[in-house]
């Protein structure tokens, strides 16, 4: 009886990956390691700490004591909570609709290549290069009733007879802030949508025109459906940024007048650094994070 040694057959031949494959796998892990470390240190670890803080009575100075679910139970009794939730949702809805409409209009305006279109693309995107805090200070200086240039210019051309309280009333403060956000982010969102528009094959448009489709039919039946993934990305960024709004209201209105422009993130900030209740602020942060993830998940499912 003799034994014949040869290559293994069937599954045995593929049981162990070749050395070259194992080397590529290790190389891939090494490439991904720096990003994994950054994500773990700057996102996962702070997230775990915030969740743990939300389960404790955590003063700014002193020993933390476990009090779950005390921080969550007292959220409804926060005097600013309900007003901040309503205002944040209102601001998010108005900003998302207006920002999407303006950005889509700008993208369609500069979609086709023609003389001078590069200048307009750059001009529309240029405000996005300005820091948000600097933009808020710029608008504050322009709309200020004491030294701002807007009111004198409007009086000089006969549009108004007396100064407008741009940030002196709740509605004017809201819409002035929305104007700031539109000026700052419309060009950035235009660039996102422009990328999606240029990815649509021109043959599709040519086929639609040869079949007699007008501009509105081309827009509703071809452009919007094929632009849906890009629109989903833009909407998620817009909704997320609006729900987490802080800089513009903190610098521009400071939550006023009479706390009428106080957002959820400003409530978290005040609980943490004015009331020195870090545990309560962490609980609000966790609730806001859960709501944000749930809303974005719902949007993704609807847009699919």
RAGI-V748600 format. One record per backbone hydrogen bond with DSSP energy under -0.5 kcal/mol. CO is the residue of the C=O (numbers start at 1). NH is the residue of the N-H. E is the energy in kcal/mol with one decimal. If there is no record, write none. Layout:
BEGIN
co=CO nh=NH e=E
co=CO nh=NH e=E
END
This chain:
BEGIN
co=3 nh=5 e=-0.6
co=9 nh=12 e=-1.1
co=10 nh=13 e=-0.9
co=11 nh=14 e=-1.3
co=12 nh=15 e=-1.0
co=18 nh=22 e=-2.1
co=19 nh=23 e=-2.2
co=20 nh=24 e=-2.0
co=21 nh=25 e=-2.3
co=22 nh=26 e=-2.3
co=23 nh=27 e=-2.3
co=24 nh=28 e=-2.6
co=25 nh=29 e=-2.2
co=26 nh=30 e=-2.2
co=27 nh=31 e=-2.1
co=28 nh=32 e=-2.2
co=29 nh=33 e=-1.4
co=30 nh=34 e=-0.6
co=32 nh=36 e=-2.5
co=33 nh=37 e=-2.6
co=34 nh=38 e=-2.2
co=35 nh=39 e=-2.7
co=36 nh=40 e=-2.4
co=37 nh=41 e=-2.6
co=38 nh=42 e=-2.9
co=39 nh=43 e=-1.8
co=39 nh=44 e=-2.2
co=40 nh=45 e=-2.7
co=43 nh=47 e=-2.2
co=44 nh=48 e=-2.4
co=45 nh=49 e=-2.3
co=46 nh=50 e=-2.6
co=47 nh=51 e=-2.3
co=48 nh=52 e=-2.3
co=49 nh=53 e=-2.7
co=50 nh=54 e=-2.1
co=51 nh=55 e=-0.6
co=52 nh=55 e=-0.9
co=53 nh=56 e=-1.7
co=55 nh=67 e=-1.9
co=55 nh=68 e=-1.0
co=56 nh=58 e=-1.0
co=57 nh=59 e=-0.7
co=57 nh=65 e=-1.8
co=58 nh=278 e=-1.3
co=58 nh=279 e=-0.7
co=65 nh=57 e=-3.9
co=67 nh=70 e=-3.3
co=69 nh=73 e=-2.2
co=70 nh=74 e=-1.5
co=72 nh=75 e=-1.0
co=74 nh=77 e=-0.5
co=75 nh=78 e=-1.9
co=78 nh=81 e=-1.3
co=78 nh=82 e=-0.5
co=80 nh=84 e=-2.3
co=81 nh=85 e=-2.5
co=82 nh=86 e=-2.5
co=83 nh=87 e=-2.5
co=84 nh=88 e=-2.6
co=85 nh=89 e=-2.4
co=86 nh=90 e=-2.4
co=87 nh=91 e=-3.0
co=88 nh=92 e=-2.5
co=89 nh=93 e=-2.5
co=90 nh=94 e=-2.3
co=91 nh=95 e=-2.5
co=92 nh=96 e=-2.4
co=93 nh=97 e=-2.0
co=94 nh=98 e=-2.4
co=95 nh=99 e=-2.8
co=96 nh=100 e=-2.1
co=97 nh=101 e=-2.3
co=98 nh=102 e=-2.7
co=99 nh=103 e=-2.4
co=100 nh=104 e=-2.4
co=101 nh=105 e=-2.3
co=102 nh=106 e=-2.4
co=103 nh=107 e=-2.4
co=104 nh=108 e=-2.4
co=105 nh=109 e=-1.7
co=106 nh=110 e=-1.7
co=108 nh=111 e=-0.7
co=112 nh=114 e=-0.6
co=114 nh=117 e=-2.0
co=116 nh=120 e=-1.5
co=117 nh=121 e=-2.3
co=118 nh=122 e=-2.1
co=119 nh=123 e=-2.6
co=120 nh=124 e=-2.7
co=121 nh=125 e=-1.8
co=122 nh=126 e=-1.7
co=123 nh=127 e=-0.5
co=125 nh=128 e=-1.6
co=126 nh=129 e=-2.0
co=127 nh=130 e=-1.5
co=131 nh=135 e=-2.7
co=132 nh=136 e=-2.4
co=133 nh=137 e=-2.2
co=134 nh=138 e=-2.2
co=135 nh=139 e=-2.5
co=136 nh=140 e=-2.3
co=137 nh=141 e=-2.2
co=138 nh=142 e=-2.1
co=139 nh=143 e=-2.5
co=140 nh=144 e=-0.8
co=142 nh=150 e=-1.6
co=144 nh=148 e=-1.8
co=148 nh=152 e=-0.6
co=149 nh=153 e=-1.7
co=150 nh=154 e=-2.4
co=151 nh=155 e=-2.4
co=152 nh=156 e=-2.1
co=153 nh=157 e=-1.4
co=154 nh=159 e=-2.4
co=154 nh=160 e=-0.9
co=155 nh=158 e=-0.9
co=164 nh=166 e=-1.7
co=165 nh=169 e=-0.7
co=169 nh=173 e=-2.7
co=170 nh=174 e=-2.1
co=171 nh=175 e=-2.6
co=172 nh=176 e=-2.3
co=173 nh=177 e=-1.8
co=174 nh=178 e=-2.2
co=175 nh=179 e=-2.0
co=176 nh=180 e=-1.8
co=177 nh=181 e=-2.3
co=178 nh=182 e=-2.7
co=179 nh=183 e=-2.4
co=180 nh=184 e=-2.1
co=181 nh=185 e=-2.8
co=182 nh=186 e=-2.0
co=185 nh=189 e=-2.5
co=186 nh=190 e=-2.1
co=187 nh=191 e=-1.8
co=188 nh=192 e=-1.6
co=189 nh=193 e=-2.4
co=190 nh=194 e=-2.7
co=191 nh=195 e=-1.7
co=192 nh=196 e=-1.5
co=193 nh=197 e=-2.5
co=194 nh=198 e=-2.3
co=195 nh=199 e=-0.7
co=197 nh=200 e=-1.3
co=201 nh=204 e=-0.9
co=201 nh=205 e=-0.8
co=202 nh=206 e=-2.3
co=203 nh=207 e=-2.5
co=204 nh=208 e=-2.0
co=205 nh=209 e=-2.5
co=206 nh=210 e=-2.2
co=207 nh=211 e=-1.2
co=208 nh=213 e=-2.3
co=209 nh=212 e=-1.5
co=214 nh=218 e=-2.3
co=215 nh=219 e=-2.3
co=216 nh=220 e=-2.6
co=217 nh=221 e=-2.6
co=218 nh=222 e=-1.5
co=218 nh=223 e=-2.3
co=219 nh=224 e=-2.5
co=222 nh=226 e=-2.1
co=223 nh=227 e=-1.5
co=225 nh=228 e=-1.0
co=227 nh=231 e=-2.6
co=228 nh=232 e=-2.5
co=229 nh=233 e=-1.9
co=230 nh=234 e=-2.4
co=231 nh=235 e=-2.8
co=232 nh=236 e=-2.3
co=233 nh=237 e=-2.2
co=234 nh=238 e=-2.4
co=235 nh=239 e=-3.1
co=236 nh=240 e=-2.5
co=237 nh=241 e=-2.4
co=238 nh=242 e=-2.2
co=239 nh=243 e=-2.6
co=240 nh=244 e=-1.6
co=242 nh=245 e=-1.5
co=246 nh=250 e=-2.9
co=247 nh=251 e=-2.5
co=248 nh=252 e=-2.2
co=249 nh=253 e=-1.2
co=249 nh=254 e=-2.8
co=249 nh=255 e=-1.0
co=253 nh=256 e=-1.9
co=255 nh=261 e=-1.7
co=257 nh=260 e=-1.3
co=259 nh=262 e=-1.0
co=261 nh=263 e=-0.6
co=263 nh=267 e=-1.7
co=264 nh=268 e=-2.1
co=265 nh=269 e=-2.3
co=266 nh=270 e=-2.5
co=267 nh=271 e=-2.5
co=268 nh=272 e=-2.0
co=269 nh=273 e=-2.7
co=270 nh=274 e=-1.9
co=270 nh=275 e=-2.1
co=271 nh=277 e=-3.1
co=276 nh=60 e=-0.9
co=276 nh=278 e=-0.8
co=277 nh=281 e=-2.1
co=278 nh=282 e=-2.3
co=279 nh=283 e=-2.1
co=280 nh=284 e=-2.1
co=281 nh=285 e=-1.9
co=282 nh=286 e=-2.3
co=283 nh=287 e=-2.3
co=284 nh=288 e=-2.4
co=285 nh=289 e=-2.3
co=286 nh=290 e=-2.5
co=287 nh=291 e=-2.3
co=288 nh=292 e=-2.3
co=289 nh=293 e=-2.6
co=290 nh=294 e=-2.5
co=291 nh=295 e=-2.4
co=292 nh=296 e=-2.4
co=293 nh=297 e=-2.3
co=294 nh=298 e=-2.1
co=295 nh=299 e=-2.3
co=296 nh=300 e=-2.4
co=297 nh=301 e=-2.1
co=298 nh=302 e=-2.1
co=299 nh=303 e=-2.6
co=300 nh=304 e=-1.1
END
